[in-house]
Amino acid sequence: MATAYNRVDQIDPAALGAANDDGYRPSPEEPFMNPRQQEYFRAKLLAWKDAILRESQGTLSQLQVDSLREADLNDRASSETDWSIELRTRDRQRKLIGKIEAALRRIDDGEYGYCEVTGEPISLGRLEARPIATMTVEAQERHERNEKISRED
């Protein structure tokens, strides 16, 4: 099954290019999170959500069509393993949809693109690569270091 994602939470920009087909790309030279940038990221997030939902529907349809009727036990075990991996991927994507919806709410509230820790703008490059980002790279790194330290305690 073709996917628009390299991993569950990473967008393949070529696969979602149609979401912003006017060729516009946010630029650091324009005011940060101006209405055009907000609409750009809204379209990107909605396209990502739509792609996940379409993929999930495809998985559901495939589950209904394919039953595990392999006569050979090894073939059946292999099919069950494949479906288990597919279903775990769909579960991660279900959680990702919640993050996408939270990002859309932040756009509506005028908070999108700003770090939830420092209040500083998140770089356009980071938002382009990870539109659900809620922290700057620096704040994320600090958060992960603190998380690692607390796990070691």
N, C-alpha and C positions, 0 to 999 in steps of 0.2 A: 504494500500500500504506500503510495507516494505521500510524503509529508512536507509541510511547510516549515518544519522545525528540525534543527540539528539535534537538539535536546528538547525535553518537554518545555523548558522555559526560555528557549532562544529562538528568535525569529530568523528565518531565512529571508533577507530583504527582497531577493528576486521573486520569491513566491508571493509576497504581499505587495508588490509594487503597484498593483492596480488600485490599491486603496487610496493612493495619492498620485493619480495618473497625470496630473497637470505638470509634473516635473519639479514641483516646488520641494525644496529641502530647507529646513530651518538654518539660519546663519547667525553666527555670533555678532554680526554687524547690525542686526535689527534688534529692536527692544525685546528683552527676554519675556517669553510667554505672552506675546501679543496675540490678538484673536486668531491670526492666521496660523501661528505655531500651535495654539490650542486645538484648532480644528484639524491640523495635520496629525497631531498625536491622538486625537479622538478617533479619526478615521483609521489610523494604524491599529489602535487598540480594538476597535470594533471589527476590523478585518481579521485580526488575530483570534478574537473570540468566535467569530463566525467560522473560521477554519477549524478550530477545535471542535465546535459543535457538529460541523459536517463530518469530521473524522469520527467522532463518537457515534454518530448515527450510522455511519458505515460499519463500524465495529459491531454495533447492536444488530444491524441487518445480517451481517455475516454470521454472528452467533446463532441467530434464528435459523439460518439456512444450513449451516454446517453443524452436524452433530458428530459427536465423537464415537463413530461406529467402526473404527479400525479393528480388524480381527487380530492383528498382531499386537501383543502387549507393548512391545518397544515403540511401535508407531503410535499407539494410543498415548503412551507416556510422553512421547515427544510432542504430540498435539496438545496435551494438557499443559505441558510446560510453556509452549508457545502462547496459549490462551491466557495462562496465568501472567505472563510478562505483559501481554497486551492489556489485560484488565488493570494491572498495576499502573501502567502508563496512563490509561484513561482516568484512574483515580487521581494521579498527580495533576493531570490536565483539569479535572474538576476543581481541584484546589486552586489551580492557576486562574480559572475563570473568576473566582472570588477576588483574586488580586487585581485582575483586569477591571472588574466592576468597581473596586475601591479606587483605582486610578481614574476611572471615568467620573466617579463622584468628586475626586480631588480637582478635576478639571472644572466641573460645575461649581465647586466651592471657591475656585481661584487659588487653590493651594498646590496644584500640580506643578512639578518641576522644581519645587523647593524642598530642601532637606528637612525631614521631620525632627532632626536633632539640633542642627545649627541654624536652620532657616535660610541658609545660603542657597543660591541657585545650583541645581544639579547640572553638570555640563551637558550640552546638547548631544555630544558624542555618546555619553553614557545613556541618555534617554533614547537615543536612536537605537542603540544596541539592546537596551533593556527598558522598554517604556513603562514597566511597572516599578522601576526603582523609586525608593522613598528616601534614600540617603546619598550624599556625595560619596565618592570613592573613599575619601579620607575618613569620613564618619563610619562607613561600612567596615573599613579595615580596623578602626578602633573597636567597633562593636564585636567583630569576629575575634580580635585579640582578647578582649574582656571575656567573651564567651569561652574561649579556649582555656583561659586562666581559671575560670570558675568551674569548668569541667574537670580540671586537674586537681582541684582542691578536694 
